[in-house]
Amino acid sequence: MSKQINIVTELDNKVFKTDSTLIQKSGFLNNLLNQFPEEDEFKIPQIKGEVMQLIIEWLEKHKNEEPKLPPQPMRNYDLAEVVGKWEDDFMNKVYNKSYDSLFEFLNATNFLDIPPLLELGAAKTACLIKDFTPEEFKKLFKIEDDCTEDDLKKIEEEVLKEREEEREKERQRLEEEEKKRDEEEKEKLKIDEDINN
């Protein structure tokens, strides 16, 4: 049975009125509901109200539907094509041209234990950093430069090799699909010929 629940973000004291069935997609909140069934208000540490608002928006959207998960590994870096326009627009709003906003959202999603939303956020991150140079990557993730030039070159070669392998797998998959379609078409034509004879 569902009941109204208030979620309070301790960092800025924002209150969100929501439904107990809605927040069950969060492992953290679901555990609180199970441990304290009489409670109708939960204080959440470490999360700002604006981030909680986005999370609740996503939960509302998927209240009666399962979210489409990005494939792993991603074969395509167009998030709208991979998971749909709504999810892409939502993640653009989360990102808001700021990696800090995106990482804050990912940390909150991880804390609240919402695996499909965390996967979506990780997919958005992958789309954003797919063409980063090692220098850009180190700067974004605040990685200290303790690699030699040879180490960096080796890493770059490995990444390029992995990308090439992924492209080759995708090419083979498409070839197999085309071959299968051709065989089905030939089989259909053969059946049609047999029927007509």
C-alpha positions as CSV (number, residue, x, y, z in Angstrom):
1,M,0.0,0.0,0.0
2,S,1.4,3.4,-1.0
3,K,1.5,6.4,1.3
4,Q,2.8,10.0,1.0
5,I,6.5,10.4,2.0
6,N,8.4,13.6,2.6
7,I,12.1,13.5,1.5
8,V,14.1,16.3,3.2
9,T,17.6,17.1,1.9
10,E,19.7,18.0,4.9
11,L,22.2,20.1,3.0
12,D,19.6,22.8,2.1
13,N,16.5,21.6,3.9
14,K,14.3,21.2,0.8
15,V,11.2,19.1,1.2
16,F,9.9,16.8,-1.6
17,K,6.4,15.3,-1.2
18,T,6.4,12.0,-3.0
19,D,4.9,8.5,-2.9
20,S,6.3,5.4,-1.2
21,T,5.9,3.3,-4.3
22,L,7.8,5.9,-6.4
23,I,10.9,5.8,-4.2
24,Q,11.1,2.0,-4.0
25,K,13.4,2.1,-7.1
26,S,16.0,3.5,-4.7
27,G,17.7,0.7,-2.7
28,F,18.6,3.2,0.0
29,L,15.1,4.7,0.4
30,N,13.5,1.3,0.1
31,N,15.6,0.0,3.0
32,L,14.5,3.1,5.0
33,L,10.9,2.4,4.2
34,N,11.2,-1.3,5.3
35,Q,13.1,-0.5,8.5
36,F,10.8,2.4,9.5
37,P,7.4,1.6,8.1
38,E,5.6,4.1,10.4
39,E,7.8,7.0,9.3
40,D,6.5,9.4,6.7
41,E,9.6,11.7,6.5
42,F,13.2,10.8,5.8
43,K,16.2,13.2,5.9
44,I,18.8,12.5,3.2
45,P,22.4,13.6,3.8
46,Q,24.9,14.6,1.1
47,I,22.4,15.5,-1.6
48,K,21.3,19.0,-2.6
49,G,17.6,19.8,-3.3
50,E,18.2,20.6,-7.0
51,V,19.8,17.2,-7.5
52,M,17.0,15.4,-5.5
53,Q,14.5,17.3,-7.7
54,L,16.0,15.8,-10.8
55,I,16.1,12.3,-9.3
56,I,12.5,12.5,-8.4
57,E,11.6,13.7,-11.9
58,W,13.3,10.6,-13.3
59,L,11.5,8.4,-10.8
60,E,8.2,10.0,-11.7
61,K,8.8,9.3,-15.4
62,H,9.6,5.7,-14.7
63,K,6.9,5.1,-12.1
64,N,4.9,2.8,-14.4
65,E,7.6,1.8,-17.0
66,E,11.0,0.3,-16.9
67,P,13.7,2.5,-18.2
68,K,15.6,1.5,-21.3
69,L,19.1,0.7,-20.3
70,P,22.1,1.7,-22.4
71,P,23.9,-1.3,-23.9
72,Q,27.3,-2.4,-22.5
73,P,29.6,-1.7,-24.2
74,M,27.9,1.2,-25.9
75,R,27.9,0.7,-29.7
76,N,26.8,4.2,-30.4
77,Y,27.5,7.5,-28.6
78,D,24.2,9.1,-29.6
79,L,22.3,8.8,-26.3
80,A,19.0,9.8,-27.9
81,E,19.3,6.9,-30.3
82,V,20.5,4.4,-27.7
83,V,17.9,5.1,-24.9
84,G,15.5,7.6,-26.3
85,K,14.9,11.4,-26.6
86,W,13.4,11.9,-23.1
87,E,16.4,10.3,-21.4
88,D,18.8,12.2,-23.6
89,D,17.1,15.5,-22.8
90,F,17.0,14.6,-19.1
91,M,20.7,13.9,-19.0
92,N,21.4,17.2,-20.9
93,K,19.5,19.0,-18.1
94,V,21.5,17.1,-15.5
95,Y,24.8,17.9,-17.2
96,N,23.9,21.5,-17.8
97,K,27.3,22.0,-19.5
98,S,29.0,21.3,-16.1
99,Y,31.0,18.2,-15.3
100,D,30.6,19.1,-11.6
101,S,26.8,19.0,-11.9
102,L,27.0,15.6,-13.7
103,F,29.4,14.1,-11.1
104,E,27.3,15.5,-8.2
105,F,24.3,13.8,-9.8
106,L,26.2,10.5,-10.2
107,N,27.3,10.6,-6.6
108,A,23.8,11.2,-5.4
109,T,22.4,8.4,-7.6
110,N,25.1,6.0,-6.3
111,F,24.3,7.0,-2.7
112,L,20.6,6.4,-3.2
113,D,21.4,3.1,-5.0
114,I,19.4,3.5,-8.2
115,P,21.3,1.3,-10.6
116,P,19.5,2.1,-13.9
117,L,19.8,5.8,-13.3
118,L,23.5,5.4,-12.5
119,E,24.0,3.4,-15.7
120,L,22.3,6.2,-17.7
121,G,24.6,8.8,-16.0
122,A,27.7,6.7,-16.8
123,A,26.5,6.4,-20.4
124,K,26.2,10.2,-20.6
125,T,29.7,10.6,-19.2
126,A,31.0,8.1,-21.7
127,C,29.4,10.1,-24.5
128,L,30.9,13.3,-23.3
129,I,34.5,12.1,-22.8
130,K,34.7,9.6,-25.7
131,D,37.1,11.9,-27.7
132,F,39.1,13.2,-24.9
133,T,42.9,13.4,-25.2
134,P,44.8,11.9,-22.2
135,E,45.6,15.5,-21.1
136,E,41.9,16.5,-21.1
137,F,41.0,13.2,-19.2
138,K,43.7,13.8,-16.6
139,K,42.5,17.4,-16.1
140,L,38.8,16.5,-15.7
141,F,39.4,13.7,-13.3
142,K,42.2,15.6,-11.5
143,I,44.7,12.8,-12.2
144,E,48.3,13.7,-11.2
145,D,50.8,13.3,-14.0
146,D,52.9,10.3,-12.9
147,C,53.0,8.6,-16.3
148,T,55.9,8.8,-18.6
149,E,55.5,9.6,-22.2
150,D,55.9,5.9,-23.1
151,D,53.2,5.0,-20.6
152,L,50.8,7.5,-22.1
153,K,51.6,6.3,-25.6
154,K,51.0,2.7,-24.6
155,I,47.6,3.6,-23.0
156,E,46.6,5.6,-26.0
157,E,47.5,2.7,-28.3
158,E,45.5,0.3,-26.1
159,V,42.5,2.6,-26.2
160,L,42.7,2.9,-30.0
161,K,43.1,-0.9,-30.4
162,E,40.0,-1.4,-28.2
163,R,38.0,1.0,-30.3
164,E,39.1,-0.7,-33.5
165,E,38.1,-4.1,-32.0
166,E,34.7,-2.7,-31.0
167,R,34.2,-1.3,-34.6
168,E,35.2,-4.6,-36.0
169,K,32.8,-6.5,-33.8
170,E,30.0,-4.1,-34.8
171,R,30.9,-4.6,-38.5
172,Q,30.8,-8.3,-38.1
173,R,27.4,-8.1,-36.3
174,L,26.0,-6.0,-39.1
175,E,27.4,-8.4,-41.7
176,E,25.8,-11.4,-39.8
177,E,22.4,-9.6,-39.7
178,E,22.6,-8.8,-43.4
179,K,23.6,-12.4,-44.2
180,K,20.7,-13.7,-42.1
181,R,18.2,-11.4,-43.9
182,D,19.6,-12.6,-47.3
183,E,19.1,-16.2,-46.3
184,E,15.6,-15.6,-45.0
185,E,14.8,-13.8,-48.3
186,K,16.2,-16.7,-50.3
187,E,14.2,-19.2,-48.2
188,K,11.0,-17.1,-48.7
189,L,11.6,-16.9,-52.5
190,K,12.2,-20.7,-52.6
191,I,9.0,-21.3,-50.7
192,D,7.1,-19.0,-53.0
193,E,8.5,-20.9,-56.0
194,D,7.6,-24.2,-54.6
195,I,4.0,-23.0,-54.0
196,N,3.7,-21.6,-57.5
197,N,5.0,-24.8,-59.1
